[in-house]
């Protein structure tokens, strides 16, 4: 399956209200330095409405750098529960960011309880 990378205006991207990860100012600055040095090598994952599924820290770093647009990949066919499951699954504790406790309070969102039930996920091709 080919991924279609597009560019979207930073101002058009909406944070996911129940994002499981938080970033400190220092972490955002580190991400910004990485983008300055290596470029924007990891596209932001968004749903069809441009709500961020993965990449909140990168978007904040892009704002800090004054970037007008960022690379994105649109993911389709994610129900709300699937978005939450992906967001939590994409945030292993070994990473720099902290996981928000609000998502682990929900039994269904715990990483050891994630189930995708064989559902096929597609990408939006525009």
N, C-alpha and C positions, 0 to 999 in steps of 0.2 A: 504494500500500500504506500503510495507516494504522499508525502506531506506537502501541502500547499502553504508556503510561507508568504505572507502578505506584510504590508506595513500599515499601521493604524496610528492616528494622532494620539499622543499621550493623553490629551484632554478628553478624548472620547472613551477611554477605558474606565470601567467602573470596578471598584474593589468588591470582592465577594464579602457580603455582610458577616458571614460566619467563618471567615478565614481562620484556619487553625494555627497559623504561625505569626509571630510578631518579630519585628526587627528593631534593634536599638539604633540610635543615631549613628553610632560608631559602625555598626554593621552596614548601614546604608552607605556610609562613606567608603567602606571597604569595597562594596559592590561597585560603587561609582568609579573607584580607582581601577578596578579590574576591567570595567567597560572602557575606560579611557585607554588602558594599555593594550587590551586584546580585542576590543570591539564588542559588539552586542552579539555574542556567539550562541546564546540560548534564548530562542524566541519565547515570548509570553504565551501561555495557553489561555484561550478565552472561549466563552460560549458564543452562540450566534448573536447575542445581544451585547457583545463586547464586555461581559462581566469576566473578571480575571479568575481563572481556575488555578493557575500556578504562575508565579512571577511577580507577586506584589512587591517584593524587595527590589527587583530589577526595575519596575515601573517607578518606584520612589527614587531610585538612583538616577533614572533617566530625567526625572523632574529636577533633581539636584544639579544635573549636568546641563539643564536647559535644552534637552533634546525635544524636537517637535514630534517625532514619530519613533516607533519601535517595531521590530519584527514580531509578528504574531502567527500563531497557528490556531485556526478555529476548529473546535471540537463540537460535533453535533450529537444529538440523540442521548444526551446526558440528562436523566431525570434529576430532580433536586437531591435525592438520596445518593445517586451515583456521583454527583459533583462532590458532595461531602465525603463520600468514601474515597474518591480519588485524591482529594485535597489532603486528607489524613494519611493515606497510603504514601503520598509523595513527600511526606515530611518525617523521615526517620529521625529518631532522637540523636543520632550521632552527628547530625548536621549542626551548623553554627547557630541557626535560629532556634528560638524556644517554641515549643508547642503550647498552644492555648489550652488551659484546663477545661474550658467550656465544651470543647468537642469530645474530650474523654469522659465527661460526665454522662454523655449519651452512650449507653451500652452499644448501640448499633454502630457508633463511629469509632470504637476502639480498634486499633490496627489488627488485633488478633481475631476480631469478629467480622472483618470485611468479607463480603461475598459479592461476586459479580454475576453469579448464576449463569455463566456462559453467554451473557448478552453480547451481541456484536456491537461495537462502537464504530462509528464512521466519522469521517472528517468532512467538513463543509468545503465544497469546491466551488469557487466563485470565478 
